[in-house]
Amino acid sequence: MAKIRTGRVSEQIKKEISLLIQTELKDPRIGFVTVTGVDLTNDLSQAKIYLSVFGDDEQKNNSLKALHKANGFMRSELGKRIKFRHVPELIFKIDESIEYGSRIEKILTEIDTKDSK
């Protein structure tokens, strides 16, 4: 029963954080950011928010710094929108799975072209 609730709450957090980043945050350091997932602890005390940032490493770091700076604002807005008793601590992390998948796909295509020759 608790896993169902954490799943629903994490999806709601994902939706609200995405909207906050798109509409409310005006920091120019934040680039093209997509929220790819949210891992929520069972006691709802911490939420790891995975982000995909379009750009190089410098743009990723700048976006991450800007989001860390806006952490308090985002927590307060999240508390207003979802009506939490205790708003979880937000931990932002860069999601490397997309880059990892594209790297594997590139390696597989290289192997396929070598085999066909």
N, C-alpha and C positions, 0 to 999 in steps of 0.2 A: 504494500500500500504506500509506503514511504517513497519507493522508487518511482511510482506513478506521479506522485506530487512533485518530486524534485525534477522529473522530466518536464512536466507542464510548466513549472516555475522557471526552469532554465530556458525553455523556448520563449516564454514571455519576456524574460530578461534580454534574450537575444534580439527580439523584435524591438523592444523599447530602446536598447542601447544603439541599435542601428538607426532608429529614428532620431535619437538625440545627436548622434554624430553628424547625420545628414542635415538636420534642420537647426539645431540650437548652437552647436559649437562653431565659432567664427574664427578660430585660430588658423592663420595662414600656413602654419607648419603641417597641419593635417592634410594629407594628400588624398588620393583615391583609396579609401579604406572600406573593406567589406568584413563584416562579422561572420566568421565561418562556423563558430560553435561556442557553446558555453558549457563548462563542466562545473557543476554545483555540488558542494559537499552535502552529505546526508542531513547535517544539522543546519543547513542553509546559512552558514557563517562566512563562507568564501565562495566566490565565483571566479573561475579562470575563464577569461574571455579571449578566444583565439581570433586573431585578425589576419587578413590577407591585405597587404599594402602593395599597390602598384608602384614600381620604381626601383631605384637602386638601394644599396644599404644605407646611404645617408638619408634618403627620404623615409625609409622605414624607421630609422632611429629618431628622426625629427618628429614623425607622427606618433611614435611611442612616447616620447618625452612630453609632447603636447597633451596626449591622453592621460598620462600620469599627473600632469599639472591640473587637468580638469576633473580629476577623480572625485573630489569632494562635491563639486557641482553635479556630476552625474549620479552620485549616490543619493543626494538630496532629491533630485528630480525623479529618480527611480522609486524612492520612497513615497513620493506624492502620487505617482502614476499607478503603482501596483499596490499601495497600501500595506507595506510591510510593517511588522512590529519592530523588527531589527533588520536593517538593510545589510545585505552581505558585503563583505570587503571585496572590492573589484581588483583583480589582478590581470593585467593585460599582457598577452604573449603573442608573438608573431607565429603564424601557422606556416610551417615549412613544408607541409604535405603536398601542396600544389607544385612547388619547385622540385621536390623529390620525385613526384610522378612524371613530370616533364623530362627530368634527367634520365630516368629509367626508360622512358619512351624513346629518347634520343639514342641511348645505348642499344636498344633493341632494333631500331631502324638501321643503325650502323652494322650490327651483326647480320641483319637480313640482306643488306646490300653486299656485304662481303661474301655471303653464302651464294648469292645469285650470280656472282662473277665466275 
